[in-house]
Amino acid sequence: MLDRAMILRLFRDVNAELRKQGVIGEIGMCGGAVMCLVFQARRATRDVDAIFEPTRELRRAAKAVAARRGLASDWLNDAAKGYFHADPPREKVLDLSHLRVWAPRADYMLAMKCVSARFDSHDRDDVLFLIRYLGLKRPAAVFKVIEQYYPSRLIPAKTQFLVEELLAE
């Protein structure tokens, strides 16, 4: 598991690898890493889901860091890139010499979490945290946020049931 301090160390290590390559990289985090690092809503996450550029160089840097730290080679991965539907509003997280790290704003994170509809214990808790963080009181308000970024055809039916359940509690 990667806690906040470890994620920051890993990003500094990636920065050092990019410096060796003479490359400037950018990582846009999503998922549990944002909940851990930005919102401090969880203690740790399994990996860092992100979109990143330049892809090949960042994969190489992340693998070198993984080997040195004894981590899985996919600790930094882009498996969630399909959930970035629109260019998200961004918040700067880290600005190093060769690496820029950003995260989507809370409203976009809520929309992304709801559309991914992987409501295991962490995602369910993340959705509830973000609803409270944004001060949303009604399901319609939550769906208004989601529909700012995703067309209604992409919102799974189970999202409506979850949001209604969470706001009924």
N, C-alpha and C positions, 0 to 999 in steps of 0.2 A: 504494500500500500504506500502511496505517495502522499505525504502530508505537505502542508504549506511550505515549510522550510525546505523540504527536499525538492519540491517543484522549482522553487527559486534557485537552489543549487544547480539543478539540472539545466535550467535556462542559462545560467552563467557558464556552465560547462559547454553548452551548445554554442554560446557566444564565442568562447575560446576556440572551438573547432572551426567555426566560420571565419574567425580572424586568421587562422592558419591557412584557410582556403582563399583568403582575400575576397570574401563574399559577404554582402549584407543580406540578412534574411528577415522574414516577417512571419510571425505565427499568430493566427487568430484562433484563440481557444474557444471551446464550447463544452457543454456537459459538466461532468463532475469536477473537473479542474477549475472551472469558473466558480462553481458553488463553494469550493474549498479555498481557492486563492483570493478571489475578489469579494465574495459575500461572507466568507467564513461561516457558511451554513452547515458545513460538515468538516469533520476532522481530517479526512483523507479520501483519496480516490484511487482506483486501480491503475489508471493510465491518463494520458493527456490526449483527448480528442481535439482535433484542430484542423484548420486549413492552413497551408503554409507554402511559401515561395522563397527562393527557388526550390522546387520539390526535391530534385535529385541531391542537391548539396545539403539540404536540411535532413533528408533521410540518412545520408552518409554521416553527418555530424551526430545525429541522434543514435545511430548504431555504434559509433565510436564511444559515445558517452555510456551507452548501455553496457558495452563490453567492460569498460573501466569500472563501472559502478555495480556490476553484477545484476543488471536488470534485464527483463525481457526486451528483445530487440524492437518490439512494437510499443514501447512505453509512450512514444509520441506517434500517433497514427492519424490518418485522415478518413477513417471509416464513417464518420458522421458528416462528411462533406455534402452528401445528398440532402441533408436537412437545411442547408443554407439556401433558402429559396430566393430571397432578395438580399441585396447588399445591406448588411446590418448596420445600424447605428453603433458606433464603436467608442469604447473607453480605453485609453492607454493604460496598460498594466506595468510594462517594463520597457525602458529605453536604454539599451546597452550599446557599446561601440559598433557591434556587428549584428545585433538582433533587436528587433522591435516586437513586442508582444502586446496584443490587444484582446479585448473580450467584448462580446455584444452587450449592449445595455440590458437592464433587467427586463424591460418589456419584450424585447426580442428573445431573450432567453426563455421567458415564459411561453411565448408562442412556439419556439422551437421544441421545448420540452413537451408541450401539449400535442404538437403535430407528430412528434416521434412516437408518442403513445406507448412507450415502454414503461409501463407503470409498475415496475418492481418497487421494492421498498424505497430505494434511493430516489428514483424519479418521482414517485408519488410525494415523498417528503419535499423534494425540490420544488415541485409545482405548488404545494401548499405554502412553502416558504416565500416563493416569488409572489403569489397572490397576496399574502399578508404584507410583504415588503412594499408592494405597489399600492396597498390600501384598497384593494378591490373587494367589494361586498356582495356583488350579485353575479350570477353566471353570465348575464348579458354583457356586463362590463369586461369580463375575462374574454369573451368571444369578440368583443369589439377590438381588444388588443391583438388577439390572434389574427383577425381578419385584416389588420393593417399590413401584415406581412405575408399572409398565405391566403389563397383563394379558398372559399368554403369547401370546394370539391376535394381539397387535400386534407381536410380536417376529419379524422376518423370519428365514427359514431361513439366509440368508447370514450373519447375525450369529453364529449358532452356529459356522459354519465359520471365520469370521474369528477369533473368540475362541479356538477350539481351536488354530488355526494360530499365533496370537500367543503363546500360553502353551506351545507346543511348542518355540518357538525358544530 
